Amino acid sequence: MTLHAGIFGYPIRHSISPAMHNAAFGSAEIDAVYEAWETAPDRLAAGVAALRDGSFLGANVTVPHKQAVMEHLDDIDSLATRIGAVNTIVNQNGRLLGSNTDALGFINSLKNEAGVNVSGLNVVLIGAGGAARAAAYALVDERVGELTIANRTVERAESLATELRKTGAETVSYGISDPDLLSACERADLIVNSTSVGMLHGPAEGESPIPASAISPGCVVYDMVYNPSRTPLLTDAEKSGARIVGGLPMLVHQGAAAWTRWTGREAPVEVMFEAAREALGL
Ligand code: ATR
């Protein structure tokens, strides 16, 4: 029997996940197919219910369904519950378990692609949306040192910081144009952009969330935006002498973690990287 997996999103046409996962199934000689399921919000419940069939390994979930999908699942693990978003569903004999591999994808991409262990580091996280929440909980679980959260809508940064402080984290929050953010960036070991600023065809294409002068040479700058592969933030960071990490490694590592949950096998990360690069024309 051919097994199935796929991704729920709306729209989903440009997803590179099918290329990445099908390459992994091929290389591991697993008889399975991964498809992009374009799913309008009113079709999500039915789409998810269909996963209970034995031919489905599970699914990924992306914009705009990561929160809405939670009410349709049987169990949600503790990390996904804290983040408040599910990006991976595993079909366990008809029961659907929700988890979040964005957090692990973030940490593994830092470790494997940049040799960065975040424990004790001074980190500035830009953004306070879903992607930021996954990164923030991953950082706190890895015992980050001081965590600064900056967001355009400062209330969102404040509320995430307050939530994290309840877990014992040392967290401060700023608006994105607050002058104190600049000095926090200058002191940071790691700066992470989790906003869509700089994204191709996005509303802030060609822009960077922080001024180039805020980036110190000893810093690692991580941009979750993967298209373009060299965002204005990363170009500035490189000019400042900082080390850079683009968004593709996180995309691949969150996919690899999902693949492992579905198959019980170690994911062929290099194969997935290659397929993702090819799908993006890189
Ligand atoms: P995701 O799940 O990808 O994180 P999201 O929850 O919509 O998506 O969050 C998007 C993030 O990008 C938010 O931090 C958002 O800031 P606001 O909370 O103020 O909306 C940020 N963002 C989007 N466009 C931005 C822009 N032009 N300038 C600065 N921040 C922006």
Boltz pocket constraint, residues with backbone or C-beta under 6 A from the ligand:
constraints:
  - pocket:
      binder: B
      contacts: [[A, 126], [A, 127], [A, 128], [A, 129], [A, 130], [A, 131], [A, 132], [A, 151], [A, 152], [A, 153], [A, 154], [A, 156], [A, 176], [A, 194], [A, 195], [A, 196], [A, 197], [A, 203], [A, 204], [A, 209]]
      max_distance: 6.0
